[in-house]
Amino acid sequence: MVSVFAEHYFLFPVVAIALAGVMVLLTRWAFSKAKGGSLVRRTDYSAAEKDSFGLLVDVGSVQTYNEARVKVSMLKDFGIKATAARTKQGTGQGWSVYVWPADEQAARGFLNSF
């Protein structure tokens, strides 16, 4: 049986090294910082508009991250799924607490009781 690379024994190592180099370059690009085009990390840390979270409903706003996490924790302990996000509020930035529309009334009532 005749091997494909029998006459060109140097060709296989060259092709293997080239493919390994291409794989290294692709993984470096895919896992690079988000400065110019990472496939993995597309994180935007700037504040968002309050109405840019799809179906989630804003039930309260606070100024600090810790206050938002406390409210989210209280709602979760009460059995309501909640999350917090940094949003633009009037002239500045703050944190908004979001819940699903079905839980809006219960969340507002619970947060207003404190």
N, C-alpha and C positions, 0 to 999 in steps of 0.2 A: 504494500500500500504506500502510495507516494504522498508525502506531506505537502500542503499548500506552500509552506514557507521553507521548504528544503533548499531551494536555490537562493533564497533571499533571507538568510538567517538573521540578518541585522534588522529587517523590517519589523518583525514582531515586537522587539523591545522598544523601538522608536514609537510605534503605534500605541503600545501599552503606556509608555511614559506620557505621551501626548494626551491620551484619555484621562489619565490620573491628574494631569495638570488642569485640564478643563473641569474636572470634578472639583478640584480644590478652588478654582476661581469661582465656579458657580456657588459653592457653599459659602465662600467668603462674602460674596455679594448678597446671598439670601439671608445670612445671619449678621449682616453689618448693621451699624447704627442707622437710625432713621434719617440721616442727613441727606441721602440722595436716592433712596429707593430700596429699602429693605422689603423683602417679601413677608417677613415674620412679624416685625414690630412696627405697627402703624399706630403710634400713640400720639394723641394730641392733648397736651396738658393745658391748653387755654380754656377759659370759661366759655360755656355754650349758652345759647339762647334757652329760655325756660321751656319753650314749646317744641324743642327739637328732640324729644325723647319718645316719639311714637305714641303708643297707647297709654303710657304711664301718665298719671295725673299728679300735679304738684299739690301737696297738702300742707306745706309749711316751709318757711325759709329762715335760715339762721346765718350768722356771720362767720362762724368758725367750723372747722372740720369736726372737732370734738363734740360740739353741740349737735351737729347733724348725726354723728354716729350714736350718740346717746338716744336721740329720737328714734332712729332706725332700730336700735336694740330694744327700746321699749315697745315699739310696734311689733317686732318679731316675737317678743315674749308674750304679747297679747294674741298672737296667732295671725298677724297680718304680714304678708310679704312686702318688704319695703327696701328701698335703696336710696343712696344720696349721691348727688352730683354737683360739681362746681358750676355755678351759673352766673350770668350777668344779671344784676339786680339794680335797676334804676341807674344811678351814676357809678356804682361800684360793683364789686363781685362778692358773692357769698355762696352758700350751700343750700340746695333745695332737697327736700325729702319727697320721694315719689312712691306711689302705690298703684296697684291696678284699679281700673274704674269700678269694679265690683266692691272693692274695699274702701272706696273714697269716704263714704259717710261715716263708717265705723272709725276710720283713721282720724278724720277731722274731729269727731266727737271725743275720741280718746285723747288726742293731743290738746284739745281745748279744755279738758278737765284738769290739766296741770297748769 
